[in-house]
Amino acid sequence: MDKKVTDKHLAEIAKFLPKWKVVAKLLGLEGEMVRDIEDRYRDGEDQRLEALMKWVGKDGPQATYGKIYDVLRDIEEGEAAEKVEELTEKVEELTEKVEELTRGSIGLHGKWNTGPAQLSTLHIISSVLAFLS
């Protein structure tokens, strides 16, 4: 769960994030920032998404699935933590698949093979990377 949270998953997490103000503070957002989010955004999902985006902006590579999972566990939001864990497993599976496909598409001299099978593989890799970003 050491992978950085992807932007696409931030929107997904925002849909089910409970107690967003508590979570935001535990993720290190200051009270003033939380109040600003609350004032600027009326919709609850928008507030949750903005809080998560601020956290990622602040923590950068340390904004991981594991961090948000731990915070949700700490506040006894097991169901939400399990959803984050499921997203983490998806990311890890896709990352492994990309690595596997990449290894099969690189020739002996470190150059990309460009036959039909390799081009299909590159298309799959491109799709997976688009999902992860």
Residue, then its C-alpha position, 0 to 999 in steps of 0.5 A: m500500500d506504498k503506492k501513491v494514490t492516483d488522481k482517478h482513485l481520488a474521485e472514487i475515494a471521495k464518493f465514499l469518504p466518511k467524516w471528511k473533516v476528521v480524515a482531512k485533519l488526520l491526513g495533515l490538513e490544517g483547520e483553516m484549510v478545512r474551513d476554506i474547503e467547506d466555505r468554497y464547496r457546497d457539495g459534500e463530494d466536492q468537499r471530500l475530493e478537494a480535501l483529498m487533492k489538497w492532501v496529495g498536493k501537500d504530501g506528494p509521493q507520501a500520499t499513499y493508499g496505505k496512509i489513507y487506509d491507516v487513517l480510516r482504520d484509526i477512526e474505525e471506518g473499516e468499510a471505507a478502509e476495505k474499499v481503499e484496500e480493494l483499490t490498492e489491490k487493483v493498482e498493484e495487479l495492474t502495475e504487475k501486469v504492466e511490468e510483465l507486458t513490458r518485459g515481454s516487449i523489450g528485446l535483448h538489447g533493451k530496444w522495443n520490439t515492434g512486431p504486431a504482438q508487441l504493438s498490441t502489448l504496447h496498446i494494452i500497456s498504454s491503456v493500463l497506464a492511462f487508468l493508473s494516472 
